[in-house]
């Protein structure tokens, strides 16, 4: 009694993240994209993004994480850039932009 097992910890972390997303709902935007092939950057256009935003990714296709993606730039009210390895695949992903509360 009182011990938290691994599944409870996962459920708690998921719940915490869910609550944070709900709290930021007015500042949260969802979208989809795919990484470009033959290059090392992909630009995702989304005019809702603000400087200082947190961007979360969820792979929806194979090889997304193998491309070692990270957000390398944000252009306020325009886009964000993902830098990644150049491979011959175009893995898809979903993303959530959580803008700072102003």
N, C-alpha and C positions, 0 to 999 in steps of 0.2 A: 504494500500500500504506500502510495506517495512516490513510487519510482516511475520514471518516464522511460518507456522503451523506445527503440529506434522508430517504429511506426508512429508513435505519439509525437515524437520530435518532428518528423516529416510533416504530419498533419498540422502541428502547431506553426511550423515555419510557413506552410502553405496558407494557413489562415491569416497569419500576420501579414504576409505579402498581399493577400486578397484584401484585407482591411486597409492597407496602405493605398492600394489602387482605388478602392472605393472612396477613400478620403480625398484622393487627388482627382476624382472623376471629372471635375470641371476643368482640369488641366491635363487630362490624359487623352491621347489620340492613338488609334490603332491603324495599321496598314500592312501591306504585303509587298514583297519584292523578291528579286533573285540576284545573285552575284554575277557580274559580267565575266566572260571568259576572254583570255588574251590580254588582260590588263591586270593591274594590281590595286585598282580603286574602283568603287562603284558609288555613284551619287544617287541618293534617294531624294526626290523632290517631295516636299510636304511643307506647305506654307504655314502650318500651325506650329512649327517648331520654334523654340525660343532659345537664345543663348543660355547655357547652363542646364539644359534639359538632360534628364536621365533617359537613355534609350536601352530597352530590353529586347533581346532577340529570342525567338523560338524557332529552331530549324523545322521546316516542313518537308524537306527533301534531303536525300543522302549527300554527304560530303560537305555540308555547310561548315561544321566545326573543323574539318580537316583543312579548310582554307584559312584558318587562324584569323578570323575577322575581328576588327575592333573599330570603333568610331574614332576617326582621326581629325574631323572638322565638323563644325556646325556653323551654318550661315543663317543668322536670325531671319525668320519669316520666309525662308527659301528652301533649304535642304540640309542634309547631313551627308558626310562622306564616310564610307567604310573602306578601310585599307585591308587587303587580304592577299594571300598567295595567288599566283597566276597558275591556274590549272584548267584542263580542258573539260570543265563541267559548269553547269549554271544552277547550283543548288538554290532552292526557294526557302523563304523564311517569312515569318510574321514578326512585326515589331510593335512595340508600345513606346510612345513618347510621353514622358511625364515631365511636364514643364514646371519650372519653379513657380511657387505661389508669389504673386506680386502684391 
